[in-house]
Amino acid sequence: MNASLSVVCYKSKRLSNGESPLMLQVSKGGKRQYQSLGVSVNPKFWDFSKNKPKSNCPNREYILKLILNKQAELQQRMLELNAEQKEYTTTTLLHDEHRKFELKTVKQFYQELIEQYKANDKCGNRLIYKSSYNSINVFTNGNLEIPFSAIDVAWLNKYEKWLRSKGNKETTMSLMFRTLRSAYNKAIDSKCARKSDYPFNNYRISKFDVSTEKRAIAKADILKFSTDVRSIGKQQYVQLSKDIFIFSYLCGGINFTDIANLTKDNIIEGKRLHYIRQKTGKLIKLGLSEEAIQIIRRYAVESKGYLFPILNAQLHKTPLQKQNRIHKMLGKVNKNLKLLAADLGVEANLTTYVARHLISSF
């Protein structure tokens, strides 16, 4: 049974200014509990039949807003307690400070979450939630000043339809929805959203097909990359893009982020590569072929603190600066790889990711 809420003007008590305090009355199971609203009113300005201030009451709008906010706060607590099937009394409802909510808009919560990850140097998490925020922000035409309760199953279905209309792949859509679900869960845990409004019990993210096709490329096409690079763009970046692809191929599919973070300290005895995988923290050890060593030597002069001219030790110092630079350079490299593929007659959709799924046989 839910408690009933009302506001009363406690006219039997008069303050020194001649006004009477307004009290929130909570009733349940024949028991009543009162809590001061921290505001008073002259009884002549109070409508006792409707329990609200009269139209000529001074500060009427302020008093009404105060009453509505307090009632909404308690109603939210009751909804949460009912959702968790927990019993409560008028006393615990009024005085259980642990159950207080501070509802936030989707925009406010996302931005605070992103800033929190930035402050804690959690750059990977920051990028994931920022991508999610940007996506739903575009979907809503910048209207994210909405409570999480507005994100219901109908909203999610519209978002899915919109993502499909933009040509997003199943894996991308799955990531967007999983990140949004995670943000919603974090908002509930922080008491910035209500568990009773949670829509993901009735919307299945598992329906997205996240299996990926193997991105195959013929050995003959790989051999084409051993030729000199013709002038098809900014020569510096085109050559670097080709070398990054070949180096990844020769070094067991080392990914772009790990390549960017390599320094001379990762070269052991001039012929072996030891590095810590950024994603997993696992130590990787492998031998370097002569061609891989030649690629490293090619950038020995222009590289600033790293093996390849992707990061600059003097410019990119914080995790966020490094992440932004790597993200920017990865886009350039993949763009150039597509230009190279077209120029060399390679039909595969070439990216640095492709090299990770090839077996070195040079």
Beta strands, then each sheet from edge to edge (+ up, - down):
strand 1: 4-9
strand 2: 20-28
strand 3: 31-41
strand 4: 46-47
strand 5: 52-53
strand 6: 267-268
strand 7: 272-276
strand 8: 283-287
sheet 1: 1+ 2- 3+
sheet 2: 4+ 5-
sheet 3: 6+ 7- 8+
end
